[in-house]
Amino acid sequence: MTDRPLRPETITAQLDHYLDEATGGVVPPLQPSTTFARDEAYALHNPDNTYSRYGAPVHRLAEDILTRLEGGTDALLFSSGMAAIAALGRTVRTGGTILLQEGIYHGTTVWMRNFCERRAVRLVTVDALDGDALSAAIRSEKPDLVLLETPSNPWIGLVDIKRAADEAHAVGAELAIDSTAATPILSRPLSFGADYVLHSATKSLNGHSDVLAGALIAARETERWAAIRADRNLAGAMLGPFEAWLLLRGMRTMALRIERASANALAVARFLDGHDRVALVRYPGLQSHPHHSLARTQMPGGFGCLMSFDITGDGADALAVAGRLKTIIRATSLGGVESVIEHRHTIEKDLGTGVPETMLRLSVGIEHSDDLIADLEQALIPTE
Ligand SMILES: *Cc1c(COP(=O)(O)O)cnc(C)c1O
């Protein structure tokens, strides 16, 4: 035996070689208690467990696994991805500056706009897919916190994490990466210098579209991390033990799911790329993608489940294509075992995010790629 660290596939499949000491079970028990007893001398039965808003063994097991997968020092679960993002954002004081990427998950954009306005935090947004623009913005704005999302949703562009981290650190800023679309199977932002990585665990980490959860992982113990921990524990954006248990269950198959979804997505992207009803496909696995070479170094595990593509014609044509699909489900969200498609313009049209009417966002699941391609083929009929 060597001390070589275990690979993510092994860590997740075995839940870090989990063994329930009480029974020998290889699966963690679901302990729903919110409170934990003390003995005659008033000592806790187990000093780690007092009250479940601060976490219970099932939460800590999921956090330990995420810490190892991301190569961090600590992780915190939240009741949703947005709860994690809000806990991060709330660490910036009045008068401080947040630098936020344009064209990312709309919930993050809207929350940040509202929060920063209410709390007199300066919000600067930048097209971070343009590396020079991002560097210039960090240098001139000297933010406290930089929040980027890669691959971005729904534009599916990549940000060079190492370059962003170097620029941020040079002005004393900290860098957080929303890595929801990548997952720790495909990319590890902390290894490129990010200070925090976050996930909507609702998506690929759980992968079964049946749990709402979020996670933040820190590269090191910082003042901000202590504030985030206090916020999670006291503001109470904690998830229940059953959700944490389901998340653990989902993560056991994460590596396989991501591998299959990535392979399916590449096959689907190649099919769409050659189709005359498709004007443009955004998928980092395509050689034509502007960040393909960055994707090869920053996402060594594969290119993920998420893509977007533009239909020739107008918004009605895009909706008609989505409407003809029989296998791919018309629904929001991403990273589940089932393929889902969404017309983001319908959702975002009043938010000023500039999502084109002709764009469809597709999250590819683990079905057989032939079935997905056949479904898209019959939906992409020529216009009259
Ligand atoms: C879904 C999503 C979120 C928000 O997560 P919830 O779990 O829905 O709160 C944040 N970032 C990205 C990239 C997402 O896709």
Ligand as a Chemical Component Dictionary entry (heavy atoms), coordinates in Angstrom:
data_LIG
# 
_chem_comp.id                   LIG 
_chem_comp.type                 NON-POLYMER 
_chem_comp.pdbx_formal_charge   0 
_chem_comp.three_letter_code    LIG 
# 
loop_
_chem_comp_atom.comp_id 
_chem_comp_atom.atom_id 
_chem_comp_atom.alt_atom_id 
_chem_comp_atom.type_symbol 
_chem_comp_atom.charge 
_chem_comp_atom.model_Cartn_x 
_chem_comp_atom.model_Cartn_y 
_chem_comp_atom.model_Cartn_z 
_chem_comp_atom.pdbx_ordinal 
LIG C1 C1 C 0 -29.132 26.104 -9.627  1  
LIG C2 C2 C 0 -27.921 26.934 -9.514  2  
LIG C3 C3 C 0 -27.714 27.740 -8.391  3  
LIG C4 C4 C 0 -28.735 27.862 -7.266  4  
LIG O1 O1 O 0 -28.856 26.666 -6.565  5  
LIG P1 P1 P 0 -30.218 26.212 -5.803  6  
LIG O2 O2 O 0 -29.837 24.908 -5.215  7  
LIG O3 O3 O 0 -31.293 26.149 -6.830  8  
LIG O4 O4 O 0 -30.497 27.259 -4.779  9  
LIG C5 C5 C 0 -26.541 28.467 -8.322  10 
LIG N1 N1 N 0 -25.614 28.411 -9.298  11 
LIG C6 C6 C 0 -25.782 27.649 -10.392 12 
LIG C7 C7 C 0 -24.729 27.635 -11.443 13 
LIG C8 C8 C 0 -26.946 26.892 -10.539 14 
LIG O5 O5 O 0 -27.108 26.148 -11.642 15 
# 
loop_
_chem_comp_bond.comp_id 
_chem_comp_bond.atom_id_1 
_chem_comp_bond.atom_id_2 
_chem_comp_bond.value_order 
_chem_comp_bond.pdbx_ordinal 
LIG C1 C2 SING 1  
LIG C2 C3 SING 2  
LIG C2 C8 DOUB 3  
LIG C3 C4 SING 4  
LIG C3 C5 DOUB 5  
LIG C4 O1 SING 6  
LIG O1 P1 SING 7  
LIG P1 O2 DOUB 8  
LIG P1 O3 SING 9  
LIG P1 O4 SING 10 
LIG C5 N1 SING 11 
LIG N1 C6 DOUB 12 
LIG C6 C7 SING 13 
LIG C6 C8 SING 14 
LIG C8 O5 SING 15 
# 
